[in-house]
Amino acid sequence: MSWFKRNKGIEKTDDLDLSACFDSFNKHWQHTFEIIDRYQTGKGVIKNDDIVAVINHLNQLIKLLLLDIQSAKSTNQSRCFEYFLNNQLLEKIYSWSLKTDQFQNRLKLEQLKVYGVLLSELRGHQFLSDDSILNPLILILNSYDGDCLSVEIEKHLVTVLRQFCVVLSHQPNILCNVLKENSINSKCVILSLLMAFIHRDGSIGEEARDALLIFVSLSRQNDTLANIITSKSNVSPVLATGLSGLYSVLPRKLDFENDCYRLSPKNIEDVPELSNFLASVELCNAVAKICHKTVYDQLLDYLYHGFLLPVVGPALMQDFENNCGINTHLSRVAEEEVATATVYLDLLLRSVTHPGLLQTFVKFVLCERFEKIKIIELLINRINNKSFKVCIATLALMETILDLNCEDVMLELVFKYLVPCTHIMLSQRSRIKQVDSYCKSADIFLSLIPDVFKYRNVNSQTLYSEYQGYLNYARIKIAECAMETKHWTYLYDGENPSHTIVETKTIEMENDQNSILSADDSSSGYESFKAMKDIDKMLGNDENSKHADEMLSNTSSPCGSDSPTCFIRQTTFKTKEPFTQYPCLGPFLEALFSNLENLPEQDFRINLRLTAVMTRLSMYKKPLIQSLLLNHSMIFQPCIRSLFQILRSLKQTIETKLSGRMEKVIEAEAFLIERENKLCNTQCNRSVSEKIPEPFSRGETKRRSISVAFGAMFRRNSGNKEAILESTSNGYRYYKENETESLDLPINAIILAEWLKELSAICQEHTIS
């Protein structure tokens, strides 16, 4: 259709002679029909000149048809269009093209181009409602199904499919005709063709994905189409297996700037495989948002059993410590693969936005077992792993999981161990909800800053600006977290839920094997919600049970809410393992506390990520967490070491080791400032050269609160040489050229000091809010 490319649309002519236009249209068709009739009656052999003549006449026919329709303002008033339908022009040309032997594919492509123009220019008209136009299009599409096509044909085919889907979305009656045609065949040709292109790169893949979304969205109000998608198409299997295939070609080792071990949009654009994988994830996310419930259920099932279980699970659960034996090289390779798999899971959780799809990924992490160990349990164990890469990647993943503000997650990681209140002295349970009105805990946190930082000659205005930044950051994050968690089932304040749930739950599980509480982990989340409702009834909490009934009746599917915080409880009250009856904070908090105790000696990048995780925990406006992390006066059981005790010990250790070494602190400050400047300059340069969209709203590429404070408090001109990172048998250390003394301790001391200011600001904001 070279004429269409030149004109780029229909010529706008106000003085068009409609009669002359119709006469010209008629003559072109007569010439075309003479050529067709000549060979249908067997009076000659088809020649290339005849094919060229038919194509030229066809181009002129379509051009005149569009001009006439535009001038007539409607297809009903167009004489050319009436003639076009009455003589079934497209059907006759298609039937004749099937008898043209070696010219058949050429003519079929030209007809495809004709439909591309008609679908584009006559989108608002009901021209496809006539079978003489619709049937040839369906036949042409069917003829391409399963064929090996050239790039030119693929481009035109995908464009026509997208335009066809757009027309179907505006004209439901045509969709009914298409579905009737599908009832005769064993599959839907539109879906069959589109699924071959959805994982392609470039414009072809983008158009195919757009067309698929438009077509699948029609199923939301059409049960027949939904049934066709689930039973006569391979949409869900292709989406799931496509993700698996794209995941399998992802790099098994990633090189990160500054070893942050978290993927950002800037990292992704440099790795084409990651871009393709993320595009496929976004497609699944979009399909889940707009499809029919039966399609949605099937998609989640395929993603869970066709992608997460067979692909992501084994990659994540590699035992790199035991399986590699004494082979150091294999162990190092396995470490990198596990760390990279952890980073990919982090990317998945930050990329998915649909609540139901996100719930599927959360269920996989919380409930799934490999070789009798849960994924979440293994991740917690890796927080204190000796491998720097595995440790920091796991901490980054845990921060992302906490950012979900999902009650299921917090139940599994924290609350199921804190709800019994066994970690607190019995006399202190009434103080869990106590508000620190005078911000005494904030003062205590500031008092725990090592003395080496207290008596330095630092400008008071700088200090004020820096602390104000922490307050602003805490205010925003606490408000966001409170908004996302306001619909949680329980308040977690030591009374709701009551710690007596532990005893009730244990008795019920022993006496009633058919209880809903003994359901396995694969059962519906709504069953676990009912379980909590039943527990409330047993405890006499009628108000909570009524609230549960109301939510249960108003929720028809996991995607019934746009907020991921509204997930139905899945694991805590269904597990067959009773709550602990001895003083315990749970493996997650204990792992964090244990890691924190090693703060002076371990790599500062681990400490940055560790403090980020603990800061994120402290943002939750839940009394059980606040009393544990932010209440200095809470008395715990003798076997429970509180955060304040750990911080006091760290203060003493750092003051002892840094005594008389002020010059090392100054060097560490200069190193951190230079590192921060490099990070900022790199990001500024990249953002200036190219505008990059930020698709990850829940996770940030790096910590902003403490890192900004480094520059605010210590920024100055320094002529010192940059510290060098050296690999050692125990990890990494920083040293100055021509010097042998490590800067690890002063760097970590600075991180501790800044974190304590951040915790103090969080305490103040919690009190105010």
Secondary structure, DSSP 8 states (H G I E B T S, - for coil): -HHHHHHTS----SS--HHHHHHHHHHHHHHHHHHHHHHHTT-S---HHHHHHHHHHHHHHHHHHHHHHHHHSSGGG-HHHHHHHHTTHHHHHHHHHTTSGGGHHHHHHHHHHHHHHHHHHSTTS-GGGSHHHHHHHHHHHHHHTT----HHHHHHHHHHHHHHHHHHHH-HHHHHHHHHHHHHSSS-HHHHHHTTTTT--HHHHHHHHHHHHHHHHGGGG-HHHHHHHHHS--HHHHHHHHHHHHHHTS-SS---GGG-----HHHHHT-HHHHHHHHHHHHHHHHHHHS-HHHHHHHHHHHIIIIIIIIIHHHHT--TTTTTTT-HHHHHHHHHHHHHHHHHHHHHHHH---HHHHHHHHHHHHH-EETTEEHHHHHHHGGG-S-HHHHHHHHHHHHHHHHT--HHHHIIIIIHHHTT-TTB-GGGGGGTT---TT-HHHHHHHHTS-HHHHSS---HHHHHHHHHHHHHHHHHHHHHHHHHTTT-S---SSTTTTTTHHHHHHHHHHH-TTSGGG--TTS-HHHHHHHHHHHHHHHT-HHHHHHHHHHHHH--STTSSS-GGG----STTT-SS----SS---HHHHHHHHHHHTTTTS-HHHHHHHHHHHHHHHTS--HHHHHHHT-TT--B-TT---HHHHHHHHHHHHHHHTTT-HHHHHHHHHHHHHHHHHHHHHHHHHHHHS------SS--SS--HHHHHHHHHH---------EEEEETTEEEEE-TT---B-HHHHHHHHHHHHHHHHHHHHHHHHH-
